[in-house]
Amino acid sequence: MKAIRVAQYGQPEGLLFQETPSPVPGPGEVLIEVAGSGVNPIDWKVLSGAMKAFIPLQLPYTPGVEVAGRVAAIGEGVTSFSVGDEVFGFIGIAGGYATEVVASADRLARKPNRLSSLQASGVPAAALTAWQALHEHARLSAGQRILIHGAAGGVGSMAVQMARNAGANVIATASAGNHPYLRSLGASQVIDYNQSSFESVVDAVDVVLDLVGGDTQTRSWSVLKPGGVLVSPVSQPDARQAEALGASGKHFATRSDGAQLQQIAEQFDSGELMIEIEVLPLSQAEGALRKSWARHTRGKLVLDARH
């Protein structure tokens, strides 16, 4: 098999594309012949070395948290999948940028029929993050107003659709070029962060989903209702700000969950969700990571493991 390998932490130019031994599935695991692997911000955050104290990895390692492909072999005790099944999943913190990968069966779900394998490879991490943010942490309900920062990216575009499906009124921040895209996904109001400050045009929202962090998160308290919720997978919201407002701030790490992902797959098959992808060959992972690092992607970047 071939895989992208990181020999040392640092910049994307340190990546190697090389032959490595094929993995063997252990008990409860499946071997996946990878069709595509999604590119996510966590990939370059780990690569940079910024997270090595929290996520220790033995070098060299293969980046990539999500894949889609075909089950090539099953380990002992696996009854939920068979050889030949098309699956997708959030496999863990590493291993996805490869032509083959081993993953725990409980992290996987059957690929939505309406999606190609490449489209499906960009779904798991972003969709699970959005789902858990909205439904588990924010407890979003019909009729509420939600402000989503970084709405045109992978998580944001999933969150806009899921919030719309929940009956919420969706307000999104994004650059002007992404406004038609976000309106097509269900945003009722889109704010160009390059032209105006969101707090000058929005107030009294029930939920803020912060996918940007930093100053954007700090300023978001001013538009949140008392009793509202600020949720961020990016950074820990300020507890003092939350207390002063009578609101709550929640930070979380996305949980891999095959059963939850199967629910999400059903929404793709029913037409309630869609995904826009940009495809690059696996051999061009360096360029894909640089593009993700710049934080100006629309939808999801995915790597085609067959090229």
N, C-alpha and C positions, 0 to 999 in steps of 0.2 A: 504494500500500500504506500501511498504518498501522503505527506503531511507537512504543514507549516510548523517549523520548530523555532522556539525562542531560546537562544543560547545564553543571553544575558539581558537583564532589565535595561530599558532605555527607550530609544526611538525605534520606529518601524523599520528603519533600514537594516536592523540587525536580524531580520527574519531570514530563515533558510527554508527552501522547498526541497524536501529530500525523501528518499525511500526509508521506511521504517518497518519493523516487523508487524504483521497483522495481529491485532488483539484477539483474545479468546474469551468468550463469555463465561462468567462464573455462575454460580447458583443465583437465580432471580434476575439474570441479565440476558440481554439479546445483543447480537452483533448486527449492526446496521451498515449496509452498503449505501454510503452517503450520496445523495443527489445534490444537496445544497446545504449551506451553513449560513445562518444569519450573522450579520456584523452588528455588534452592540457597544455602547459606551464602556461597559464593564471590561470589554476586551482590551481597549487601549489603556484603561485605568490600571489594570493588572500589569500589562506590558510595561508601563512607565516605571513600575516599582513602587508607586505610591501606596499600594495596598499590601505589600509583602509582609508587613508585621501582622496583618489580620488574616491574610490568605497566603500562607506559606506554600509554595510550589517547588518541587524538585526540578532544577534545571538540567537539561533542556525540557521545555514543556510545549504542548500544542494548544494555542488559544481556541476559543469558540465554545459558546454555552448552549447553542441550539442547532438542531439539524432536522432534515427530513430525508427519508430514503426508504429502502426496502430491507425487511428483515432477512438476513442471510444465514443466521444460525441462532439457536436458542439454548440457554443454559438450563441446568437442572431446576425443576420446579416451576418453570414458566408455563402457564396454561392460557394466559390472556392473549398471546400472539402466536402465529405460526410462520414458518419460513414462507416468504413471498408476500407477506402483509406489507402494505405501505403505511408508514408511521411517521410521526413527528414528535418532537419533545424538547423540553428544556433539560439538557442532560447533566448539567453540573457547571462548575466554574471553568472547566477547560476540556479540550479534546476534540472540539467540533470541526476545526479547520483541517479536515483529513478526508481521505476517500473511504475509510472504514472507521467505525467507532463502536465501543461497547457502552451500553447504557442500562441502567436499572429499568426493568419493565414497568414499574409503577410510576415512572416519570414520563411515560409515553402514552400517546393516544393514536387512534387511526386517523390518517390524513383525510381532511375534508375532500369529498369527491369533486367539488367545484373548483378546487385549487390544484395547480400544477405542483410538483414536488418543490420547485424553486420558490414559488409563492409561499407554500407551506413552511419552508425553512425559515422564513422571516417572521413567522407568527408567534411561536411559543413564549419567548421571553417578554416581548412587548405586550402581548395580549394578557398574559398572566399578571404582569405588573399593573396594567390598567384595570383589570378585573378586580384584583385584590385591593388596589387603592380605592376604587369607587364603592365596591360592594362590601368589603370586609372592614375597611378602616374609616371611610367617610360615611358609610351607610346612606348613600345617595338615594333619594326617593323622588317620585313623580312630582313635578311642580316646583322643585327647588332650582335655584340658580347656581351654576358652577362656572368658575373661571379656570381655564386650563392654560398654563404657560408652556411654551415650547410645543404647541399643539400640532405642528406639521410633521414632527419626527415620528419614529416608530411607535413609542408608547403613546404620545399625544394623539396621533391619528386613530389609534384603537380606542382611546379614552373618549374622544369626541363622539364616535359612533356608539359606544356602550352607554354613554350618558344620554345621548339622544334616544336610544332604545329604552332607557329607564324612564323616559318622560320628563327629563330635566331640560331646563333652558340653558343652552351651552354658549358661553362667551369664550373666545379663543384669542391668544396673542400669537402673532406670526408676522414675518415680513410680507410686504404687499403682494409679491408674486405667488404666495400660497393662499391668498384669500379665497379665490374661486374654488380651489381644491377643498378647503375646510368647509365652505358653505355647502359643497356637494356632499360632504360627510355628515352634515347636520348641525353645524354651528349657526346660531341665529345672529350672532354679532362677532365680527373679527376686528381686532385692533392691531394696527401696524406699530410695533414697538419702536420703529425708527422715526416715526413721525409724531407720536404723542405718548404721553405717559398713561398707562392703563388706569391709574388712580384718578386721573382727571375726567375720565368718561365712564367709570364703573363704580358702583358702591353697593353695599348691602347684599353681598352674595352669601349663600349658605355654605359653599365649599370652594376652596382653592386647591387645585392640583398643581403643585409646583414641580416642574421637570427641568428647572434652570438653576435654582439655588442662588446664593449670594445676595446681592442687593435686591434682585427681583423678589426673593422670598421675604426679605425684611420689609419691603414696601407693601407686600400683600396683606399685612395685618390691617392696614387702613381701609381696605375694602370689604373686610369680613364682618358679617353680622355678629353681635354678641351671641354666644352659643354655637357659632359656626365651627367648621373644621378646616384646618390647613394640613394637607397631606403631602408628603414629599418622600420619594425613594432616593432623592439626591443628597439631602443633608437634614440634620436634626433641627426642627423648628425651635425657636427660642421659647422656653417654658415661661419666662417672665412676661414676655409679650402676650402669650396665650392667657395667662392668669389675669393680666391687667384688663384684657378685653372680655374675659368671661368666655373664652373660646378654648379650643383644644388644638394642639399641634401633634402630628403623628409622623414618625419616620419608620420605614420598614424595609426589610430586604425581601425580595420576591421569593416565594416558595414554589419549588417545582411540584406539580400536582397533576398527575395523569388524568384523574377523574374530572378535575376542573377543566383541563384542556379539552377533554371530550365534549363537555358542554359548550365550550367555545367553538369547537369544530362544527357542532350542530348549527350554530348561528351563522357560520360561513356557508354551510350547505343550504340554509333557509334563505340566504340572501340578506340577512340582517347585518352582516359584516363583510367588508372587502379590504384588500390590501394592495398597495401600489409598491412595486419593487424596482430597484436598479440592480442589474446583474453584472458582476465582474468574474473572470476566471479565478479559481482557487490560487493559481500561480501568481495572481496580482493582488494578493492579500495586503501587501505593503501599501499599495495605492488606496485600497478600500479603507484600511485603518486610518490613513491620513485624511481621507474624506470625512470619515466619521468623527475624527478628532477635531475637525474644523466646525462641527456642530451645525452644518447647514444642509443636511440631507432631508429629503422629503420622502415620507414612508420609510421603507427599509432597504438597506444595502444587503445583498446576499452574494455569496460566493458559489459559483458553479463548480462542484467537485469533479465533474466529468471533463473539465477543460483546464 
